[in-house]
Each structure stands twice: as structure tokens, then as C-alpha cells.
Amino acid sequence: MSAVDNITDLSKYLVTLPPSRISILCMTFLSFLTGAIAAYLEPLSSIFDSIVYGGSAGFLIFGLTSIMDGAITQPVINAMEGRHMKMKQSMFVSLLTMVLVALVYIVGSLVSTFTVYSYIIDALILGCVLAFGVRIFIIWGTSNIGAIRSILVSAIQPVLILSMVVVIVFLTSITTNIGSFSILAVTLKGIIAGLILMIAIYSFMLVIESPIKRNLGVGGLELLSLFIAQYSEGSRAMETLFEDMGEPIDTLVGVVSFKGENGIKGLFISPCVHPGPVGNIGGGNMPTVLAKSLEPFTMVSHGPSTHDFNPVSSQEICKIKDVILEALEDMEYSSTASQFMRVEHEDAKLGVQYFGNNLLLLATFAPLGFDDIDFGVGLALTKAAQAHTQTENVILVDCHNSFEGEKGRVLPGNPEVFQLMDAVEKIETPTECGIKMGCAHDTIHELSKRSGVGQSGVKVMVLEVEQQKTAYILIDGNNMIIGFRQELLQAVEELGLDHAEVMTTDTHFVNTLSGGHNPLGTKDRNILIEKVVECTKKALEDVETVEVGAKTMKLSNINTLGPTHATELVTTISSIVAVSRVVAPLVFVLALIFVFIWIFYWTF
């Protein structure tokens, strides 16, 4: 498994949080249930007393205090100018830590029924201290308000719970199973145990913060906070960080334009800019953003590029648009094109079609898995094709249609590179005839990014040359599972097509979900196949005579993560994850042992 895979797999721990009202209802019910169970464990306790008195005490101690904490934490953090926290996030954190305290409390109550000494109050202190530690991790790691403020905010819920215990035991007539205790002893135990955990947490944070701060100039917790903000709110604040890290590069943009009687009918674009890194950050949603910024029907395919070429901000996409418009200003059009053909060498397959003195290549290794084709490989391939065919412009598309993960990338020196180069040598120069084109678009509103479908849905362009009909099918997704391409091709070829190719845009707009990768075909396969067939039918009905022009443009000074920073970011985070798996158990097991001994074996 690659370093990138290790990092993207971490996203499986991100979950969609429930609304605030659900968390409040859960806290109310679970706290009442906790009190009733703990009271029932008391000898000679009746079911009625356990439910009425025990449940009421449980709600006051755990439920009411946790709801109060959720209501207080959100505005306090937002007032500190940290990352904006929503109420549902605050309530969910309170629910999570309340459940932790309640479980430890029930275990203490259960153990106390078999022993002479009551461990209930000690268990309650332990539960509060553990909740305090968990809250520090969550709040410090996500809110970006600093260590001291995170500690103070994290203490709200444990302090409220222990304070409510004092109020109920000493100042009310409500019956609990806690018994008598010393307020001073409880305070000292809680403070010292909390300090032990704080030292452990702070030490661990220093271990994971230092490498990122040293290598990238930004704190790891700040990076985590910005990523969670993007995941939960669609925030683009991370772009500011990437802009500081970015470096300008020069790359290429391929443009194919089809002009009908009323002007440009459609564009087929292949930018050698990677649509990442994730969500709507940088170029994550580039295929949709770029297509919407251009007036004609536009298909934005995946040009040869890897994560090194991720734009640092969405504003960089405007530079691609400007280059496209520049290409269209003096585009030379031809009324002829060749029929579509395929050439293969070993596992490499190239779809080939001439447009006048220009050449379009569609590269795939399907049904074998592969991922991004490196820009250097793509550049070498286009130059080789240009020399072999004597064409003026060669536009290469990475079909990105058979998912194997990051290990499937086609990099310089891989055997796949030579397979592609040898396939180029098999390209012949056929005769050209008049060309017709039809296009159609379906956003597939029935499906969402949970199904791997981005905002552009599916776009289809049908080209007809001398009775041969070829469908270029582009789905706004990040690759597709192995074998799904063939299912789609079989479905559309029944429409009377001679050839078809299915491509994905490699949009990373769909990558904000669990597990990082979200290839097409994992969910809702039948709906997607149906929509692709319907869209292809509409494109066939739209066919009309056109002229075609093509051009490869140089795109200068687009700010991307660059090969240095992209590699450094991935390797640094991957190393921290590996180190954390060793350091975290060691630090926290020792801390918990000291906390346990302090709480249960120290007497006042």
C-alpha cells in the first residue's frame, strides 16, 4: 500500500454527524438509562425506585450537564476565533464523552456490588478524567484555538458532572448510589489525574506536530483543523495554506473545438492539470468549474498529470480558461476527420482519431487496473506520436477508467510507458472524410457524490465519419471499478455504435467520503448505466455536420503543490501516522496506569 493510500484511508474515520436534536435526545435517554441501571445494582433496590429516582439522578448528573456543556462549548470556541464549530458538532462531542463517563460509572457500580469497598465515586472520577482527555484531543485537534484554551473548554463537562454530583449528594434529597465522599479528595484526585493525562497528551502532540511544522511550516493540528473544516463545511481555508506551499509550473492544455452553423457547438478539453487534492479545494472540482465557465457544451477530460499538479486554489482554474479562450481565437478548422481506430501493444490500448492535421489519443490499460499517467510520460508520448504521424498537435487523454489505487500510477520507468510508446508506433494515417457531431449532457440528479458521481454527471459526444459512429462518454467521477467500463461499453454499443470509450474526469469532489477513493460502479450501477445509455441516445439524435479544430497550448505559471511539496506532504503525514501507532499506545497506556493507581489506591 502506498503512502497516499495510507493517508486517504484515514478518511474512513470521518463520519457524518447527526443533528443537535438527535444528540440531545440520545443524551436524555442514555443518561436516564444509566441512572436506572446503576440504581438497580444497589442491594434491596426496587424497580420503581431504580427507574424513578435512579433515572432522574442519572439524567441530572450525566444528561443535563452534558446538554449544558454542548450548549456552552460551541459559542465559547467560536468566540475564541478558532475554526467555526456548529452546534451539532458540539452536542455530538458531549454525547460521545457522556457515554464514556456513563460506561465507566456503570462498571464501577457493578464491581462495587461484589466488594466491601464502594468504587463508584472513584469510577466516576476516572470516567470524567478520561472524558477530559478525549475532549482535549477532539477540541485541540479540530478547533485550532491552542492548547491552553482547549484544556479549559475540555474541562467544562467533567466539572459540571462532578459539581452536579456534589449538589445532589449534599444539597438535595434525591437518592443516588454514590454514597458519602470528601469533596477535597474528589477535587485533588480529579486535578492530579487530569494533569497526568494533559502531560501525556501534550507530549504526544509535540511528537506529531514537530515534523510537519519543521518540513511544511504549518502545525499538524492546524492542517487537521482545516481539513475537517473542508470535509464538514466545504471550507476553502486550506487553500491559503497550499498557496504558501505552492510552486509555479508550466504544463499543457489540449483543446478540440467543433463548430456548427451557429458557432462553436462543443469543446473537448484535456488539461494536464490534476483535479485535486480533495473536495472543492484547489482543483478538486475543476472539471465542473471549468466547464461551467465556458459557454459551449464542454467536456473536461483527464490529461496526463498526477497529484504533483494539483492547483493550490480554485482561482488557478481561471488560468486554464484563459488559455482555452486564447486557443479558440485563432483556431484553424477542418471539415474532415478520420474514422476512430484502436491500436494495442501488450496491455496498452490507444483510441486514435485524426482531426485534419491534428491527433487525439485516448489511453487506457483496461481491463487491467491503472491510475494517473504522469505528465512526463504523457509529454514523451505526445512527442513520439507527433514525430511518428507528422501531425501538428497531439492531444492525449488519460481515460482513467479502471481503478487499482495509487499503485496503478504510470510513472517514468514503468513497463507501461514502453507499452504505450510501442502502441504509438502502430498508428497509421488513414483517409479523412466529412465529420458530424452530436452531444448531450445529464447531471444525473438522482445520484450524488456518495455514488461516486460529481456535479457534471455524464456528458456524451458522438462523432460520425463516413457512417462510422463513435461515442466519447465522459463521467464526472474518480475512476471506476475494474470491469465497469466494459459493462457500460456493452450497454451503449447496442445502440448501433461502431466504437465507444468511457472516461472519467478524475474529479476529487467525490473524494470527501469514507475511505478516500470513491470509484464509479461501487454503488447504483444500474442507474448509472441507464443514464449513460439515455444520454448517448440524445447525442445520437443531435448529430449534425460540423468543422473541427484542435490545438495544444502551453499553460505557464500555474501554481500547484509541485513534486517537492506534494511528496513532502504525503511522506511527512505518512511517517507521523506510522510513528503514532507506536508512540500513542506507549504514552497513553503508561499515563492511564498512573491515573488508575492514583484514583483507586490513593486515600485521603
N, C-alpha and C positions, 0 to 999 in steps of 0.2 A: 504493500500500500504506500502511495507517495505521500510527501509532506502535505501537499494540497488536500489530498483525500483525508488525511488525519484531521485537518482543520475544518473542512466542510462537514465532516461527520459530527463535529461538536454541536452543530446547529440542531441536532436531534433533541438536545436538552432544552431547546426553546419551545415554549408552549403558548397557546392562545389562552389568555386569562378570562375567567367568567365575569359577568357584570357585578357591580358592587352589591346589588341586592341579593344575588346568589351567595356571595361570600358571607353577608350578614346573616342570611337565613341558616347557612351551614354553621356559623359560629353559635347562633342561638340554640339550634338543635343539639349540636355536639357537646356544647358546654352543659346543657341541661342533662343530657345522657351521661356525661362524665360524672356529674354530681350524684346522680341517682345510682350509678354503678358503684361508686366509691362508698356511698352511704349504705348500700345493701350488703357490702362486705363486712360491715360492722356486726359484731355478735348481737343477737336479740333484736336486730333491726327489722321492722315490718316493711312490707312492700309499699304500703301507703306512705309511711314516713319517709322512706327512701325516695319515692317519686316526688312528693310534695316538698319536703324540707331539703332533702339532699339535692334534688334537681334545681330548686330555687337557689341554694347556696352555690351550686356549680355554675349556674348562669351568671350570678353576681361576680364570682371570683374570676371565671375564665371568659365568659361571653361578653358581659357588659364592658369589662376592662379592655378586651381586645377590640371591640367595636369602637370604643373611645380612642384607643391607640390608632386605629385605622383612620379615624376622622381627624386626629391631630397630626399624624405623620405627614400626610400629603401637603397641607398648607405650610407646615414648618419647612419641609425640604424645598418647596417652591419659593418660599421667602428667602432662602439662602442662595438663590440664584444658581442652583445646580441644574441637572437635567430635569426637565419638566416631568413630574410624576402625576399620573392620573389616579383618581380615587379608586378605581378598580384594582390598580396595582398595589396601592397602599393597603386596601382591605384584604387582598389575597395574601400579602406578606403576613398580616396579622392573623389570618386564618391558619396559615401554614405553621407559624410558630406557636399558636394556641394549641393546635393538635399535638405538637411536640411536648409542650408542658403537660397537657392532659394525659398523654400516654405514660409519661414518667410518673405522674401523680397516681394513676391507677395501679401501676406496677408497685409503687411504694405502699399503697393501701392493701394490695393483695399480699405482699410479703409480710406486712405488719400483722396480718391475721394469723400467721404461723409463728410469730416470735413474741417474746415478752416485751421487748422494746418497740415503741412505735417509730417507724421511719417515715411517716407521712410528711411531716414538715421538712425533713431533710430532702426527701424526694421532690417536694415542691420547689425547694431552693435549687436543686440540681436541674430540674426542668427549666426554671427561669434563667439560670446561667447558660444552659445550652441554647435556649431561645435567643438570649442576648448575643451569643456568638454567631448564630446563624443570621441574625438580623444585621450584625456588623458586616458580615460577608456580602449580604444582598445589597444593603444600603450603600456601603462604601464602594462596592463594585459597580453599581448601576447609576448612582445619583450624581457622582462627581462633585461632592461637597467637602471632601477632605476627611482625614482620619478622625480628628477631634470631634467635629460636628456629627460625623456618622456614629461615633460612640455615644454621644449624648442623645441622639434621636433613637438609637437602638435600645437605650435603657428605658424608654418610656413604657413599653408594655410590661417588662418584668417588674418595674417599680409599681405600676398600677395594680398588678396582680397581688404582689406581696402586701401592698398598702390595703387592698380590699380585704385580704385575709385578716390583717390586724383589726380593721374596722368591724368585721363580722364576729371575730372571736372575742374581742374585748368590749365592744360598744353596742352590740345588739344581742337579741335573744335567739337569733337564728342558729339552729343546731347544725354542727359540722362534725366530721370525724377527725379533725386535725388535732384537737386537744390543746393543752396549755403549752406555751413556749416562751422563751425570752426574746423580746424584741431586739435587744442588743446583740444577742448571739446570732439571730437571723440576719441582722444587718452586717455584722462582721463576716459571717460565712459568705453571704452574697457578694460583698465587696471584694474580699480576697480571692474568691473563686473567679469572679469576673475579671480581676486583674491578671490572673494566671492565663485565662483564655485570651485576653487582649494582647498579652505579650506574645503568645503563640501565633495569633492571627497576624500581628504586626510583623513578626519575624518572617512568616511565610510570604506576606505581601512584599517585603523587601526583596526576597529571593526572586519572585516572578516579575517585579517592577524593574529591577536594575538592568537586566539585559535589553529590554525594549527601550528604556529611557536612554541607555548608552548608545544603542545601534540606530534607533529611529528618531530620537529626540522627543518622544512623547511617552507619557506614562501608560502602562498596560491597562490600568483601571479606566483611564480616560478613553482609551481605544475601545475597551469593552462597553463603556457607557454610551459612546457614540454609535457603536454597532447595534446595541439594544434599542437605542432611540430610532435608528433606521428601521429595524425589524418591527417595532411596535407602533411607530407613529409615521413611518415614511420620511423621517427627518433626513435632510441632506447636510447636516452639520459636519459629517465625516469628510465631506469634500474639502473643507478648509484644511484639514489635516493632510489630505492627499495632495493638495495644491502646494503645500510646503515641501513635500517629499518628491514631487513630480520632476520630470526632466523632459525637455522637448525632443521630439524625434521627427524624421522625415519618413513618409510612407507613401502608399499609392491608393488611388481610388479608381475603380473601373466603372464606366458609365455606358450603358446601352440604351439608346433612345429610339422609340417607334413613333413615327409621325404619320397621322392620318389626314383626312381632308380638312379637319378643323383644328389642326395644330398637333402638338405632342399628345399622343394617346396613352403612352405608358413609358415608364422608366424601369430598367433593371440595373440595380446598383450593387457593386461588390467592393466595399471599403475594406482595406487592410488595417482595420481598427477593431479591437476586440470589444464586444458588447458586455463589458463587466465594469466593476467587480461583482456587484450584487444589488438586487432590488432596483431602486431608481437612482442609486449613487453613481456618479461618473457616467459611463456609457451603458449602465445596466439595462436601460430601456431604449437604447439607441435605435434599433430597427423601427420602433413605433414613432419615436420623437422625430427622427429624420424623415420618415415617410410623410408624416403629418405636416412637416414644414415645407414640403414641395407640393405644388398644385396638382400635377397629373397623378394618375394611378402609379404608385411606386412600390416596387419590390426591393427590399434591402436584404440581400443575401449575406452570407458569412464569407468574407475574404480571408486569405491565409494570415492568421495572426493568433497569438496566444495572450495569456494574462499580462505579459510584459507590456502589451499595447492597450491596456485599459485606460481610457481617458480619466483624468483626475477630477473632472467636474462635467456636469451636463452642458455647460457653456461651450465646451470644446467641440460639441457636435455641430455648432454653427459654422465652424471652420470647414467641416466636411460639406455642408450645404453650399458654402461659398464656392468651393472647388467644383461642385457639380454644376452650379449655375454658370460658372466660367466655361466649363466644357461645353455646355449647351449653346453658348453664344456663337461659337464658330464651328459647330458640329457639321461635318460633311455627311450627307445621307446618300444611301444607295437603294435602288429599287429591287435589288436581288439578294438572295441568300442561298446557302447550300441546304440540303436536307440534313437532318440530325443523324449522327452516326456515333457508334461506340467503338473504342479501341481498348484493349486489355493487355496487361502483361503480368503474369502470375496473379497476385491479389489486387493489383491496382486497376481501376476502371476509370476511363475518361469519357464523358459525354462531350461531343465535339459538334460545333455548328459555326459556319463562316457567315459573316455579315459584310458583304463587299470584301474589302481588303483587311478585315478585322476578324478576330477569332475568339470565340467564347468556349471555355473549358470547364466542365463540371467534374470534380474529382471526388471519388469515393472508394472505400475498401469494403463496402457492404457485400455480403452479409457478415464479414468479419468486423469486429469492433475497432473503432478508432475515434480520436477526438481532434483537437485543433492541429492544423498544419501550420508549422512555424513560418513566419514571414520570410526568413532567409531561404527556406525550402521553396516557398511559393515564388519568390523572385527568381531563383535559379530555374525553376520550371517554366516560367513565362518567357525568360530569355532564351531558353532552349527551344521552346515552341516557336518563338518569333524567328529564330535563326533557321529552324527546320522548314517552316511553312512560308517564310518570306512575307509575313503579314506585318502590317503597320502597328496594330495594337493587339495585345493578347490579354484577355480578362479571365482570371482564374477564380473559381468559386469552390470553396470547401463545403461540400454538401452537408457534412456534419449530421449524418443520418444513421449511425449505427453505434450505440453507446457502449463504451468499455471503461469509462472513467478516465482520470488524468493520465494513467499509464498508457493510454492509447494515443497520446500526442505524437505527431510525426515531426521529429527533430532532425537537424543535420547529423548525418552518420547512420541514421536508422536504415535498415534494409528497404523499408517502404519508399524512401527517397529515390533509390535507384530503380525500383519498380515503376514509379511514376515517370522517371526520365526515359526509361525504355519504352513505356507506353506512348510517350510523345513521339518517339521515332517512328511509330506505326501510323501516324496521322497522314492521310492522303489529301490531296487537293481536288475536290470534286467540282462538277459544273454547278453554276448557280442559276436560279430561276426567280420569278416574282414571289413575293412574300406577303402573307396575310397574317393578321394578329387579332386575337380577341382576349379580353381579360375580365376577371371577376374577383370579388372580394366578399368575404363573410367573416365578421368579427367573432362568430360563434359565442354569442352572449350566453348560451346555455352552459358553457364551460368557463372555468376560471383558472387562475394560476395553480390552484390545487390539483387540477388535471394536467398541469404542465403547459397550458395554453396561455400565451401572452395577449396583450391588448389588441394586436393586429390580427389575431385569428389565423385564417388561411387566405392566401392570395394565389390565384392561378393565372398563368399566361399561356395561351395556346398559339403555337406558330404553325402555319400551314405553308409548305413549299412543295409545289408540284404534286398535289394530292396527299402528301405525307403530313400527318398531323402529330405534333409533339406537344406535350403538356409540361410546362415548368411549374411545379407545385411547391410553394413556399409556406411553411407553417411557422408561426411565431412561437418557437419553443426552444428548449435547450437539449438538442439531440433527441434520439428516440431509441427505445429498447431494441436490441438485436432481433431482427425478423419482422418488425412492424412495418418497415419500409416496403418489404415485399407484399405484405397484406394490402397496403394502400395502392401499390402499383397494379396488383391483380384486380382490385376493385375498379380503378379508373380505365384500365385497358379494355374492359368490357364495353366501354362507351364508343368503341371504334377507333381508338387512338393507335397510332403505329408505335410511338415511343412515349415514355414519361419518365420524369425524375422527380423524386421528393426530396426537398431540402428543408433544413431548419435554420432559423436566423441566429441561433445560439444566444437568444436573449437571456440575460441573467435576472430579468424582472421576476421570473418564476422561481428563483433560487433562494428566496427568503424562507423556505419551508423546511420542515424537519428532514435532516439528512443531507442538506445542501443541494445535491443533484435532484433533478425532478424531470426525468426524460419522458417524452411523449410515449403513450402506449401502456403506461403503468395503470392508468385509470381511464374509464369511459372510452374504451377503444371503439366500440360500435358507433357511438355518437360522432366521434371524430372521423371515422371512415365515411359515415353518411354525409357529413358536412363537406368533406373533400370531394366526394362524388357530385354532390349538388352544385358546388362552386365550379367544378370542371365543366359540368353541363352548361352553366351560364356562360362560361368563357367560350365554349364551342359555338354557342348561339350568337356571340358578339364578334365573330371573326369578320374582318374586312381588310381590304388591300391597304398596305402601309409602306412607308420607306423606313429604312433602319440605318442608324449611325452608331458608332462606338468610339470610345476614346479612353485612354489610360492617363490619368492626371497625377502629378506629384503633389502630395499634401505636405506642406512644410510647417515645422514648429508647432505641431500639436502636442500638448502637454499630456504625457502618460506616466504611469508608475515607472516604466522603464525596466530593463532587465536587471539592473542593480538593485533597485529598491523593492521590486516585486519579489525577487529571490530572497532578499534580506528579510522582508516582512514575513514571508512564508516560513523560512528556516528558523527565524527567531521565535515565532509563536510555536512552531512545532517542537523546538527544543525545550521551551518552557513547559509545554504540555507533558513532555517526556520526563522532565525533572520533577514536575509537580506530583507525578504518580509515585515517585519515590519519597520525596520530602514531605508531602502532605500527611501520609499515614504516620510517619515517624514523629513529626512535630505534634500532631493532634492527639495521637494515642498517648504520648507521654503527658501532654497537658491534661487530658481527661483523667488519667490515672492520678495525677496530683490533685485535681479538682475533687475527684471521688473520695480520696483519702482525707482531704481537708474537710469536706462537708460531713462525712459519715463517721469519722474517727476522732475529730476534734471536739472536745467538750468544754463548755463554758462554766 
